[in-house]
């Protein structure tokens, strides 16, 4: 499974971006999915997950500003990011794992053991 993110870029504080992640095979209908971000010199942090059924879970500080969704027909995972802050500047990665298809979003969050990753897309928020 190959994942490809897009939609990153530079935006001013308060702005919005919508990230997309496309998979090389049609798996999103039955797959655990998530978005991570990584700050320079830091480990990746999980920010949102979505289960096969469509339930979601967020890092508490993200809830209300970020929204994870998916389009099973198009096999695309999204991350809508609103009210962006300079501290949101990071590399953003999508993650997927069809072997985690039966997990709820809360367990995907708790375990964070996805097997497939994209290359990342850079988000830069200026003040």
N, CA, C and O atoms as a printed pandas DataFrame, in Angstrom:
     atom_number atom_name residue_name chain_id  residue_number  x_coord  y_coord  z_coord
0              1         N          UNK        A               1    0.856   -1.190    0.000
1              2        CA          UNK        A               1    0.000    0.000    0.000
2              3         C          UNK        A               1    0.890    1.237    0.000
3              4         O          UNK        A               1    1.764    1.384    0.854
4              5         N          UNK        A               2    0.666    2.105   -0.944
5              6        CA          UNK        A               2    1.381    3.382   -0.980
6              7         C          UNK        A               2    0.393    4.504   -0.717
7              8         O          UNK        A               2   -0.727    4.500   -1.228
8              9         N          UNK        A               3    0.822    5.459    0.084
9             10        CA          UNK        A               3   -0.014    6.594    0.450
10            11         C          UNK        A               3    0.663    7.870   -0.022
11            12         O          UNK        A               3    1.881    8.011    0.082
12            13         N          UNK        A               4   -0.123    8.791   -0.537
13            14        CA          UNK        A               4    0.422   10.039   -1.041
14            15         C          UNK        A               4   -0.399   11.201   -0.510
15            16         O          UNK        A               4   -1.588   11.327   -0.801
16            17         N          UNK        A               5    0.262   12.056    0.282
17            18        CA          UNK        A               5   -0.389   13.239    0.825
18            19         C          UNK        A               5   -0.235   14.417   -0.112
19            20         O          UNK        A               5    0.715   14.491   -0.892
20            21         N          UNK        A               6   -1.183   15.336   -0.025
21            22        CA          UNK        A               6   -1.100   16.596   -0.752
22            23         C          UNK        A               6   -1.913   17.630    0.005
23            24         O          UNK        A               6   -2.636   17.309    0.949
24            25         N          UNK        A               7   -1.780   18.879   -0.427
25            26        CA          UNK        A               7   -2.576   19.936    0.168
26            27         C          UNK        A               7   -1.849   20.815    1.160
27            28         O          UNK        A               7   -2.394   21.818    1.622
28            29         N          UNK        A               8   -0.615   20.446    1.493
29            30        CA          UNK        A               8    0.145   21.294    2.384
30            31         C          UNK        A               8    0.566   22.582    1.692
31            32         O          UNK        A               8    0.377   22.746    0.486
32            33         N          UNK        A               9    1.135   23.485    2.469
33            34        CA          UNK        A               9    1.593   24.743    1.916
34            35         C          UNK        A               9    1.783   25.768    2.999
35            36         O          UNK        A               9    1.852   25.439    4.183
36            37         N          UNK        A              10    1.866   27.007    2.587
37            38        CA          UNK        A              10    2.059   28.113    3.517
38            39         C          UNK        A              10    0.772   28.905    3.641
39            40         O          UNK        A              10    0.097   29.190    2.652
40            41         N          UNK        A              11    0.450   29.251    4.867
41            42        CA          UNK        A              11   -0.778   29.992    5.131
42            43         C          UNK        A              11   -0.538   30.907    6.322
43            44         O          UNK        A              11    0.317   30.632    7.164
44            45         N          UNK        A              12   -1.284   31.979    6.386
45            46        CA          UNK        A              12   -1.176   32.880    7.534
46            47         C          UNK        A              12   -2.014   32.348    8.689
47            48         O          UNK        A              12   -2.970   31.594    8.506
48            49         N          UNK        A              13   -1.622   32.765    9.866
49            50        CA          UNK        A              13   -2.356   32.358   11.067
50            51         C          UNK        A              13   -3.831   32.724   10.917
51            52         O          UNK        A              13   -4.178   33.802   10.433
52            53         N          UNK        A              14   -4.681   31.805   11.343
53            54        CA          UNK        A              14   -6.118   31.988   11.199
54            55         C          UNK        A              14   -6.679   31.389    9.923
55            56         O          UNK        A              14   -7.894   31.281    9.759
56            57         N          UNK        A              15   -5.797   31.004    9.029
57            58        CA          UNK        A              15   -6.233   30.438    7.766
58            59         C          UNK        A              15   -6.554   28.963    7.857
59            60         O          UNK        A              15   -6.518   28.364    8.933
60            61         N          UNK        A              16   -6.871   28.386    6.707
61            62        CA          UNK        A              16   -7.273   26.977    6.640
62            63         C          UNK        A              16   -6.529   26.264    5.531
63            64         O          UNK        A              16   -6.118   26.864    4.538
64            65         N          UNK        A              17   -6.369   24.977    5.727
65            66        CA          UNK        A              17   -5.840   24.092    4.700
66            67         C          UNK        A              17   -6.589   22.781    4.775
67            68         O          UNK        A              17   -7.061   22.389    5.842
68            69         N          UNK        A              18   -6.700   22.102    3.648
69            70        CA          UNK        A              18   -7.303   20.773    3.628
70            71         C          UNK        A              18   -6.296   19.812    3.024
71            72         O          UNK        A              18   -5.952   19.920    1.847
72            73         N          UNK        A              19   -5.833   18.886    3.822
73            74        CA          UNK        A              19   -4.888   17.883    3.371
74            75         C          UNK        A              19   -5.642   16.677    2.818
75            76         O          UNK        A              19   -6.730   16.337    3.282
76            77         N          UNK        A              20   -5.041   16.045    1.824
77            78        CA          UNK        A              20   -5.611   14.837    1.239
78            79         C          UNK        A              20   -4.573   13.729    1.253
79            80         O          UNK        A              20   -3.368   13.980    1.228
80            81         N          UNK        A              21   -5.060   12.515    1.292
81            82        CA          UNK        A              21   -4.190   11.337    1.260
82            83         C          UNK        A              21   -4.868   10.286    0.385
83            84         O          UNK        A              21   -5.989    9.853    0.654
84            85         N          UNK        A              22   -4.164    9.893   -0.659
85            86        CA          UNK        A              22   -4.703    8.898   -1.592
86            87         C          UNK        A              22   -3.894    7.611   -1.456
87            88         O          UNK        A              22   -2.670    7.647   -1.323
88            89         N          UNK        A              23   -4.580    6.492   -1.491
89            90        CA          UNK        A              23   -3.907    5.200   -1.412
90            91         C          UNK        A              23   -3.802    4.572   -2.803
91            92         O          UNK        A              23   -4.618    4.842   -3.684
92            93         N          UNK        A              24   -2.794    3.742   -2.978
93            94        CA          UNK        A              24   -2.563    3.108   -4.278
94            95         C          UNK        A              24   -3.565    1.982   -4.557
95            96         O          UNK        A              24   -3.741    1.566   -5.702
96            97         N          UNK        A              25   -4.211    1.502   -3.508
97            98        CA          UNK        A              25   -5.231    0.469   -3.672
98            99         C          UNK        A              25   -6.473    0.891   -2.901
99           100         O          UNK        A              25   -6.396    1.706   -1.982
100          101         N          UNK        A              26   -7.606    0.337   -3.275
101          102        CA          UNK        A              26   -8.886    0.723   -2.658
102          103         C          UNK        A              26   -9.075   -0.024   -1.346
103          104         O          UNK        A              26   -9.616   -1.129   -1.304
104          105         N          UNK        A              27   -8.613    0.614   -0.283
105          106        CA          UNK        A              27   -8.692   -0.048    1.023
106          107         C          UNK        A              27   -9.413    0.766    2.082
107          108         O          UNK        A              27   -9.738    0.243    3.148
108          109         N          UNK        A              28   -9.669    2.042    1.806
109          110        CA          UNK        A              28  -10.151    2.914    2.873
110          111         C          UNK        A              28  -11.507    2.510    3.413
111          112         O          UNK        A              28  -11.853    2.866    4.540
112          113         N          UNK        A              29  -12.287    1.770    2.626
113          114        CA          UNK        A              29  -13.598    1.353    3.118
114          115         C          UNK        A              29  -13.463    0.372    4.279
115          116         O          UNK        A              29  -14.380    0.227    5.086
116          117         N          UNK        A              30  -12.340   -0.286    4.356
117          118        CA          UNK        A              30  -12.113   -1.265    5.420
118          119         C          UNK        A              30  -10.679   -1.126    5.907
119          120         O          UNK        A              30   -9.802   -1.923    5.576
120          121         N          UNK        A              31  -10.474   -0.076    6.709
121          122        CA          UNK        A              31   -9.099    0.271    7.061
122          123         C          UNK        A              31   -9.085    1.222    8.241
123          124         O          UNK        A              31   -9.925    2.117    8.328
124          125         N          UNK        A              32   -8.151    1.040    9.137
125          126        CA          UNK        A              32   -7.904    2.050   10.156
126          127         C          UNK        A              32   -7.043    3.144    9.568
127          128         O          UNK        A              32   -6.072    2.857    8.869
128          129         N          UNK        A              33   -7.384    4.409    9.840
129          130        CA          UNK        A              33   -6.701    5.550    9.225
130          131         C          UNK        A              33   -6.377    6.608   10.254
131          132         O          UNK        A              33   -7.060    6.745   11.269
132          133         N          UNK        A              34   -5.323    7.354    9.975
133          134        CA          UNK        A              34   -4.965    8.423   10.896
134          135         C          UNK        A              34   -4.115    9.487   10.249
135          136         O          UNK        A              34   -3.553    9.290    9.171
136          137         N          UNK        A              35   -4.030   10.613   10.917
137          138        CA          UNK        A              35   -3.126   11.703   10.543
138          139         C          UNK        A              35   -2.168   11.952   11.704
139          140         O          UNK        A              35   -2.566   12.005   12.868
140          141         N          UNK        A              36   -0.910   12.099   11.353
141          142        CA          UNK        A              36    0.134   12.441   12.307
142          143         C          UNK        A              36    0.773   13.750   11.874
143          144         O          UNK        A              36    0.589   14.203   10.744
144          145         N          UNK        A              37    1.524   14.349   12.784
145          146        CA          UNK        A              37    2.393   15.444   12.402
146          147         C          UNK        A              37    3.699   15.306   13.152
147          148         O          UNK        A              37    3.780   14.659   14.196
148          149         N          UNK        A              38    4.709   15.926   12.597
149          150        CA          UNK        A              38    6.036   15.833   13.202
150          151         C          UNK        A              38    6.715   17.188   13.151
151          152         O          UNK        A              38    6.852   17.793   12.088
152          153         N          UNK        A              39    7.138   17.655   14.322
153          154        CA          UNK        A              39    7.904   18.887   14.429
154          155         C          UNK        A              39    9.378   18.546   14.270
155          156         O          UNK        A              39    9.789   17.435   14.607
156          157         N          UNK        A              40   10.176   19.469   13.766
157          158        CA          UNK        A              40   11.605   19.202   13.610
158          159         C          UNK        A              40   12.253   18.732   14.905
159          160         O          UNK        A              40   12.124   19.370   15.949
160          161         N          UNK        A              41   12.946   17.615   14.819
161          162        CA          UNK        A              41   13.635   17.098   15.988
162          163         C          UNK        A              41   12.761   16.372   16.984
163          164         O          UNK        A              41   13.234   15.959   18.042
164          165         N          UNK        A              42   11.485   16.212   16.659
165          166        CA          UNK        A              42   10.552   15.552   17.569
166          167         C          UNK        A              42    9.996   14.290   16.936
167          168         O          UNK        A              42   10.091   14.098   15.724
168          169         N          UNK        A              43    9.422   13.436   17.757
169          170        CA          UNK        A              43    8.745   12.251   17.246
170          171         C          UNK        A              43    7.391   12.637   16.653
171          172         O          UNK        A              43    6.811   13.667   16.997
172          173         N          UNK        A              44    6.912   11.795   15.769
173          174        CA          UNK        A              44    5.590   12.035   15.205
174          175         C          UNK        A              44    4.532   11.911   16.287
175          176         O          UNK        A              44    4.624   11.062   17.173
176          177         N          UNK        A              45    3.519   12.777   16.200
177          178        CA          UNK        A              45    2.410   12.697   17.139
178          179         C          UNK        A              45    1.116   12.461   16.373
179          180         O          UNK        A              45    0.866   13.053   15.323
180          181         N          UNK        A              46    0.310   11.578   16.936
181          182        CA          UNK        A              46   -0.974   11.257   16.328
182          183         C          UNK        A              46   -1.964   12.363   16.649
183          184         O          UNK        A              46   -2.100   12.760   17.807
184          185         N          UNK        A              47   -2.655   12.863   15.635
185          186        CA          UNK        A              47   -3.566   13.968   15.884
186          187         C          UNK        A              47   -5.026   13.612   15.634
187          188         O          UNK        A              47   -5.917   14.246   16.199
188          189         N          UNK        A              48   -5.286   12.617   14.804
189          190        CA          UNK        A              48   -6.679   12.222   14.555
190          191         C          UNK        A              48   -6.713   10.835   13.932
191          192         O          UNK        A              48   -5.817   10.443   13.185
192          193         N          UNK        A              49   -7.773   10.104   14.260
193          194        CA          UNK        A              49   -7.987    8.786   13.659
194          195         C          UNK        A              49   -9.437    8.665   13.196
195          196         O          UNK        A              49  -10.330    9.350   13.693
196          197         N          UNK        A              50   -9.638    7.774   12.232
197          198        CA          UNK        A              50  -10.983    7.463   11.763
198          199         C          UNK        A              50  -11.036    5.970   11.469
199          200         O          UNK        A              50  -10.142    5.410   10.836
200          201         N          UNK        A              51  -12.097    5.347   11.942
201          202        CA          UNK        A              51  -12.230    3.902   11.781
202          203         C          UNK        A              51  -12.934    3.570   10.470
203          204         O          UNK        A              51  -13.383    4.456    9.742
204          205         N          UNK        A              52  -13.018    2.280   10.190
205          206        CA          UNK        A              52  -13.739    1.833    8.998
206          207         C          UNK        A              52  -15.191    2.293    9.032
207          208         O          UNK        A              52  -15.774    2.627    8.001
208          209         N          UNK        A              53  -15.765    2.305   10.233
209          210        CA          UNK        A              53  -17.177    2.685   10.368
210          211         C          UNK        A              53  -17.368    4.195   10.255
211          212         O          UNK        A              53  -18.483    4.675   10.052
212          213         N          UNK        A              54  -16.271    4.936   10.390
213          214        CA          UNK        A              54  -16.364    6.383   10.282
214          215         C          UNK        A              54  -16.334    7.126   11.604
215          216         O          UNK        A              54  -16.417    8.354   11.612
216          217         N          UNK        A              55  -16.218    6.417   12.730
217          218        CA          UNK        A              55  -16.086    7.156   13.991
218          219         C          UNK        A              55  -14.680    7.739   14.073
219          220         O          UNK        A              55  -13.732    7.215   13.487
220          221         N          UNK        A              56  -14.573    8.830   14.812
221          222        CA          UNK        A              56  -13.326    9.603   14.838
222          223         C          UNK        A              56  -12.840    9.831   16.257
223          224         O          UNK        A              56  -13.604    9.733   17.217
224          225         N          UNK        A              57  -11.556   10.135   16.369
225          226        CA          UNK        A              57  -10.951   10.464   17.649
226          227         C          UNK        A              57   -9.870   11.496   17.388
227          228         O          UNK        A              57   -9.152   11.420   16.391
228          229         N          UNK        A              58   -9.758   12.471   18.299
229          230        CA          UNK        A              58   -8.806   13.558   18.104
230          231         C          UNK        A              58   -7.926   13.761   19.319
231          232         O          UNK        A              58   -8.330   13.523   20.456
232          233         N          UNK        A              59   -6.713   14.207   19.047
233          234        CA          UNK        A              59   -5.893   14.762   20.125
234          235         C          UNK        A              59   -6.708   15.917   20.704
235          236         O          UNK        A              59   -7.209   16.751   19.950
236          237         N          UNK        A              60   -6.845   15.980   21.998
237          238        CA          UNK        A              60   -7.751   16.989   22.592
238          239         C          UNK        A              60   -7.506   18.417   22.108
239          240         O          UNK        A              60   -8.461   19.168   21.911
240          241         N          UNK        A              61   -6.265   18.800   21.917
241          242        CA          UNK        A              61   -5.984   20.175   21.505
242          243         C          UNK        A              61   -6.366   20.427   20.050
243          244         O          UNK        A              61   -6.426   21.577   19.616
244          245         N          UNK        A              62   -6.624   19.362   19.297
245          246        CA          UNK        A              62   -6.989   19.501   17.891
246          247         C          UNK        A              62   -8.502   19.593   17.695
247          248         O          UNK        A              62   -8.985   20.183   16.729
248          249         N          UNK        A              63   -9.236   18.994   18.635
249          250        CA          UNK        A              63  -10.680   18.888   18.455
250          251         C          UNK        A              63  -11.297   20.273   18.350
251          252         O          UNK        A              63  -11.019   21.161   19.156
252          253         N          UNK        A              64  -12.138   20.437   17.338
253          254        CA          UNK        A              64  -12.780   21.725   17.112
254          255         C          UNK        A              64  -12.103   22.528   16.029
255          256         O          UNK        A              64  -12.746   23.353   15.380
256          257         N          UNK        A              65  -10.818   22.306   15.817
257          258        CA          UNK        A              65  -10.107   23.013   14.746
258          259         C          UNK        A              65   -9.830   22.100   13.559
259          260         O          UNK        A              65   -9.872   22.540   12.410
260          261         N          UNK        A              66   -9.546   20.832   13.834
261          262        CA          UNK        A              66   -9.214   19.876   12.790
262          263         C          UNK        A              66  -10.339   18.854   12.648
263          264         O          UNK        A              66  -10.958   18.458   13.636
264          265         N          UNK        A              67  -10.596   18.433   11.416
265          266        CA          UNK        A              67  -11.629   17.440   11.143
266          267         C          UNK        A              67  -11.091   16.390   10.187
267          268         O          UNK        A              67  -10.615   16.710    9.098
268          269         N          UNK        A              68  -11.170   15.141   10.603
269          270        CA          UNK        A              68  -10.745   14.031    9.758
270          271         C          UNK        A              68  -11.974   13.403    9.122
271          272         O          UNK        A              68  -12.960   13.117    9.801
272          273         N          UNK        A              69  -11.906   13.193    7.824
273          274        CA          UNK        A              69  -12.985   12.540    7.084
274          275         C          UNK        A              69  -12.374   11.649    6.016
275          276         O          UNK        A              69  -11.169   11.693    5.766
276          277         N          UNK        A              70  -13.202   10.856    5.403
277          278        CA          UNK        A              70  -12.732   10.020    4.302
278          279         C          UNK        A              70  -13.838    9.851    3.275
279          280         O          UNK        A              70  -15.025    9.927    3.589
280          281         N          UNK        A              71  -13.417    9.620    2.052
281          282        CA          UNK        A              71  -14.331    9.321    0.965
282          283         C          UNK        A              71  -13.993    7.916    0.489
283          284         O          UNK        A              71  -13.016    7.709   -0.230
284          285         N          UNK        A              72  -14.807    6.960    0.896
285          286        CA          UNK        A              72  -14.499    5.566    0.561
286          287         C          UNK        A              72  -14.554    5.314   -0.944
287          288         O          UNK        A              72  -13.774    4.525   -1.475
288          289         N          UNK        A              73  -15.470    5.982   -1.620
289          290        CA          UNK        A              73  -15.618    5.763   -3.062
290          291         C          UNK        A              73  -14.375    6.238   -3.820
291          292         O          UNK        A              73  -13.934    5.607   -4.781
292          293         N          UNK        A              74  -13.819    7.374   -3.359
293          294        CA          UNK        A              74  -12.639    7.919   -4.026
294          295         C          UNK        A              74  -11.338    7.439   -3.389
295          296         O          UNK        A              74  -10.248    7.683   -3.906
296          297         N          UNK        A              75  -11.478    6.749   -2.251
297          298        CA          UNK        A              75  -10.291    6.248   -1.554
298          299         C          UNK        A              75   -9.364    7.385   -1.130
299          300         O          UNK        A              75   -8.148    7.310   -1.306
300          301         N          UNK        A              76   -9.957    8.435   -0.572
301          302        CA          UNK        A              76   -9.195    9.607   -0.140
302          303         C          UNK        A              76   -9.494    9.877    1.339
303          304         O          UNK        A              76  -10.645    9.840    1.774
304          305         N          UNK        A              77   -8.457   10.142    2.078
305          306        CA          UNK        A              77   -8.541   10.578    3.469
306          307         C          UNK        A              77   -8.258   12.071    3.504
307          308         O          UNK        A              77   -7.371   12.558    2.803
308          309         N          UNK        A              78   -9.012   12.795    4.320
309          310        CA          UNK        A              78   -8.850   14.246    4.406
310          311         C          UNK        A              78   -8.542   14.680    5.840
311          312         O          UNK        A              78   -8.872   13.992    6.806
312          313         N          UNK        A              79   -7.904   15.834    5.940
313          314        CA          UNK        A              79   -7.767   16.527    7.209
314          315         C          UNK        A              79   -8.035   18.002    6.944
315          316         O          UNK        A              79   -7.212   18.697    6.348
316          317         N          UNK        A              80   -9.184   18.466    7.388
317          318        CA          UNK        A              80   -9.521   19.883    7.290
318          319         C          UNK        A              80   -8.958   20.580    8.512
319          320         O          UNK        A              80   -9.262   20.210    9.646
320          321         N          UNK        A              81   -8.139   21.589    8.277
321          322        CA          UNK        A              81   -7.499   22.317    9.367
322          323         C          UNK        A              81   -7.924   23.769    9.311
323          324         O          UNK        A              81   -7.660   24.466    8.330
324          325         N          UNK        A              82   -8.576   24.218   10.356
325          326        CA          UNK        A              82   -9.059   25.594   10.434
326          327         C          UNK        A              82   -8.364   26.321   11.581
327          328         O          UNK        A              82   -7.766   25.705   12.463
328          329         N          UNK        A              83   -8.462   27.636   11.542
329          330        CA          UNK        A              83   -7.882   28.478   12.597
330          331         C          UNK        A              83   -6.437   28.074   12.885
331          332         O          UNK        A              83   -6.044   27.878   14.035
332          333         N          UNK        A              84   -5.680   27.959   11.839
333          334        CA          UNK        A              84   -4.305   27.493   11.990
334          335         C          UNK        A              84   -3.454   28.487   12.768
335          336         O          UNK        A              84   -3.639   29.701   12.688
336          337         N          UNK        A              85   -2.514   27.925   13.523
337          338        CA          UNK        A              85   -1.626   28.711   14.364
338          339         C          UNK        A              85   -0.179   28.437   13.949
339          340         O          UNK        A              85    0.110   27.384   13.383
340          341         N          UNK        A              86    0.719   29.361   14.222
341          342        CA          UNK        A              86    2.135   29.103   13.884
342          343         C          UNK        A              86    2.648   27.794   14.490
343          344         O          UNK        A              86    3.493   27.126   13.895
344          345         N          UNK        A              87    2.148   27.430   15.654
345          346        CA          UNK        A              87    2.596   26.191   16.293
346          347         C          UNK        A              87    2.059   24.932   15.612
347          348         O          UNK        A              87    2.419   23.821   16.000
348          349         N          UNK        A              88    1.206   25.093   14.606
349          350        CA          UNK        A              88    0.770   23.948   13.796
350          351         C          UNK        A              88    1.760   23.640   12.676
351          352         O          UNK        A              88    1.603   22.651   11.960
352          353         N          UNK        A              89    2.775   24.483   12.524
353          354        CA          UNK        A              89    3.783   24.268   11.493
354          355         C          UNK        A              89    4.499   22.938   11.735
355          356         O          UNK        A              89    5.109   22.732   12.785
356          357         N          UNK        A              90    4.419   22.050   10.760
357          358        CA          UNK        A              90    4.977   20.705   10.915
358          359         C          UNK        A              90    4.850   19.966    9.591
359          360         O          UNK        A              90    4.232   20.453    8.645
360          361         N          UNK        A              91    5.447   18.781    9.545
361          362        CA          UNK        A              91    5.216   17.857    8.447
362          363         C          UNK        A              91    4.038   16.979    8.847
363          364         O          UNK        A              91    4.010   16.433    9.950
364          365         N          UNK        A              92    3.079   16.845    7.962
365          366        CA          UNK        A              92    1.881   16.064    8.248
366          367         C          UNK        A              92    1.895   14.771    7.418
367          368         O          UNK        A              92    2.178   14.778    6.220
368          369         N          UNK        A              93    1.584   13.680    8.091
369          370        CA          UNK        A              93    1.603   12.358    7.471
370          371         C          UNK        A              93    0.265   11.665    7.635
371          372         O          UNK        A              93   -0.391   11.790    8.669
372          373         N          UNK        A              94   -0.136   10.928    6.600
373          374        CA          UNK        A              94   -1.274   10.044    6.780
374          375         C          UNK        A              94   -0.753    8.626    7.035
375          376         O          UNK        A              94    0.352    8.260    6.636
376          377         N          UNK        A              95   -1.587    7.856    7.708
377          378        CA          UNK        A              95   -1.235    6.478    8.040
378          379         C          UNK        A              95   -2.456    5.599    7.848
379          380         O          UNK        A              95   -3.588    6.035    8.054
380          381         N          UNK        A              96   -2.219    4.369    7.454
381          382        CA          UNK        A              96   -3.314    3.445    7.183
382          383         C          UNK        A              96   -2.903    2.029    7.539
383          384         O          UNK        A              96   -1.720    1.692    7.568
384          385         N          UNK        A              97   -3.898    1.220    7.805
385          386        CA          UNK        A              97   -3.607   -0.194    8.034
386          387         C          UNK        A              97   -4.896   -1.005    7.883
387          388         O          UNK        A              97   -5.774   -0.919    8.741
388          389         N          UNK        A              98   -5.025   -1.786    6.818
389          390        CA          UNK        A              98   -6.230   -2.592    6.632
390          391         C          UNK        A              98   -6.365   -3.695    7.684
391          392         O          UNK        A              98   -7.463   -4.211    7.896
392          393         N          UNK        A              99   -5.281   -4.057    8.333
393          394        CA          UNK        A              99   -5.351   -5.070    9.386
394          395         C          UNK        A              99   -5.976   -4.514   10.665
395          396         O          UNK        A              99   -6.290   -5.264   11.589
396          397         N          UNK        A             100   -6.151   -3.208   10.709
397          398        CA          UNK        A             100   -6.785   -2.566   11.865
398          399         C          UNK        A             100   -8.223   -2.157   11.559
399          400         O          UNK        A             100   -8.785   -1.291   12.230
400          401         N          UNK        A             101   -8.813   -2.786   10.540
401          402        CA          UNK        A             101  -10.139   -2.383   10.066
402          403         C          UNK        A             101  -11.228   -2.552   11.119
403          404         O          UNK        A             101  -12.233   -1.843   11.072
404          405         N          UNK        A             102  -11.060   -3.463   12.058
405          406        CA          UNK        A             102  -12.119   -3.724   13.036
406          407         C          UNK        A             102  -12.017   -2.829   14.263
407          408         O          UNK        A             102  -12.895   -2.866   15.125
408          409         N          UNK        A             103  -10.978   -2.041   14.356
409          410        CA          UNK        A             103  -10.803   -1.187   15.538
410          411         C          UNK        A             103  -11.629    0.065   15.454
411          412         O          UNK        A             103  -11.820    0.634   14.379
412          413         N          UNK        A             104  -12.117    0.488   16.598
413          414        CA          UNK        A             104  -12.728    1.795   16.688
414          415         C          UNK        A             104  -11.662    2.874   16.706
415          416         O          UNK        A             104  -10.484    2.598   16.934
416          417         N          UNK        A             105  -12.083    4.101   16.464
417          418        CA          UNK        A             105  -11.140    5.206   16.375
418          419         C          UNK        A             105  -10.399    5.430   17.683
419          420         O          UNK        A             105   -9.238    5.839   17.674
420          421         N          UNK        A             106  -11.050    5.170   18.797
421          422        CA          UNK        A             106  -10.393    5.366   20.088
422          423         C          UNK        A             106   -9.251    4.375   20.294
423          424         O          UNK        A             106   -8.211    4.733   20.847
424          425         N          UNK        A             107   -9.439    3.134   19.852
425          426        CA          UNK        A             107   -8.381    2.147   19.981
426          427         C          UNK        A             107   -7.265    2.399   18.970
427          428         O          UNK        A             107   -6.092    2.179   19.271
428          429         N          UNK        A             108   -7.631    2.864   17.762
429          430        CA          UNK        A             108   -6.601    3.263   16.801
430          431         C          UNK        A             108   -5.715    4.338   17.418
431          432         O          UNK        A             108   -4.495    4.332   17.256
432          433         N          UNK        A             109   -6.359    5.259   18.130
433          434        CA          UNK        A             109   -5.624    6.333   18.790
434          435         C          UNK        A             109   -4.716    5.785   19.881
435          436         O          UNK        A             109   -3.544    6.147   19.989
436          437         N          UNK        A             110   -5.294    4.902   20.683
437          438        CA          UNK        A             110   -4.551    4.385   21.834
438          439         C          UNK        A             110   -3.334    3.564   21.409
439          440         O          UNK        A             110   -2.279    3.631   22.039
440          441         N          UNK        A             111   -3.493    2.793   20.339
441          442        CA          UNK        A             111   -2.409    1.916   19.907
442          443         C          UNK        A             111   -1.434    2.624   18.981
443          444         O          UNK        A             111   -0.220    2.484   19.134
444          445         N          UNK        A             112   -1.948    3.380   18.029
445          446        CA          UNK        A             112   -1.086    4.109   17.104
446          447         C          UNK        A             112   -0.102    3.229   16.372
447          448         O          UNK        A             112    1.037    3.641   16.151
448          449         N          UNK        A             113   -0.501    2.034   15.990
449          450        CA          UNK        A             113    0.434    1.079   15.400
450          451         C          UNK        A             113    0.121    0.827   13.926
451          452         O          UNK        A             113    0.025   -0.321   13.493
452          453         N          UNK        A             114   -0.037    1.892   13.170
453          454        CA          UNK        A             114   -0.311    1.778   11.746
454          455         C          UNK        A             114    0.889    1.207   11.008
455          456         O          UNK        A             114    2.038    1.449   11.378
456          457         N          UNK        A             115    0.606    0.452    9.966
457          458        CA          UNK        A             115    1.677   -0.205    9.236
458          459         C          UNK        A             115    2.122    0.497    7.966
459          460         O          UNK        A             115    3.178    0.177    7.421
460          461         N          UNK        A             116    1.327    1.453    7.485
461          462        CA          UNK        A             116    1.642    2.098    6.215
462          463         C          UNK        A             116    1.594    3.614    6.382
463          464         O          UNK        A             116    0.721    4.162    7.056
464          465         N          UNK        A             117    2.561    4.272    5.746
465          466        CA          UNK        A             117    2.744    5.708    5.922
466          467         C          UNK        A             117    2.975    6.391    4.585
467          468         O          UNK        A             117    3.529    5.802    3.657
468          469         N          UNK        A             118    2.537    7.655    4.500
469          470        CA          UNK        A             118    2.878    8.461    3.353
470          471         C          UNK        A             118    4.206    9.165    3.564
471          472         O          UNK        A             118    4.860    8.987    4.592
472          473         N          UNK        A             119    4.596    9.957    2.595
473          474        CA          UNK        A             119    5.868   10.676    2.642
474          475         C          UNK        A             119    5.762   12.007    3.373
475          476         O          UNK        A             119    6.770   12.605    3.751
476          477         N          UNK        A             120    4.548   12.454    3.564
477          478        CA          UNK        A             120    4.350   13.692    4.302
478          479         C          UNK        A             120    4.135   14.898    3.410
479          480         O          UNK        A             120    4.565   14.924    2.257
480          481         N          UNK        A             121    3.466   15.888    3.958
481          482        CA          UNK        A             121    3.266   17.168    3.286
482          483         C          UNK        A             121    3.498   18.274    4.309
483          484         O          UNK        A             121    2.993   18.211    5.430
484          485         N          UNK        A             122    4.256   19.276    3.917
485          486        CA          UNK        A             122    4.659   20.333    4.854
486          487         C          UNK        A             122    3.568   21.380    4.978
487          488         O          UNK        A             122    3.005   21.841    3.985
488          489         N          UNK        A             123    3.286   21.740    6.205
489          490        CA          UNK        A             123    2.371   22.840    6.511
490          491         C          UNK        A             123    3.151   23.901    7.266
491          492         O          UNK        A             123    3.781   23.615    8.284
492          493         N          UNK        A             124    3.106   25.122    6.766
493          494        CA          UNK        A             124    3.804   26.237    7.403
494          495         C          UNK        A             124    2.807   27.349    7.655
495          496         O          UNK        A             124    2.150   27.829    6.731
496          497         N          UNK        A             125    2.697   27.753    8.901
497          498        CA          UNK        A             125    1.767   28.802    9.297
498          499         C          UNK        A             125    2.570   29.980    9.808
499          500         O          UNK        A             125    3.341   29.857   10.759
500          501         N          UNK        A             126    2.382   31.120    9.172
501          502        CA          UNK        A             126    3.116   32.322    9.564
502          503         C          UNK        A             126    2.227   33.243   10.391
503          504         O          UNK        A             126    1.007   33.280   10.232
504          505         N          UNK        A             127    2.873   33.972   11.263
505          506        CA          UNK        A             127    2.112   34.868   12.152
506          507         C          UNK        A             127    1.893   36.221   11.510
507          508         O          UNK        A             127    1.274   37.097   12.113
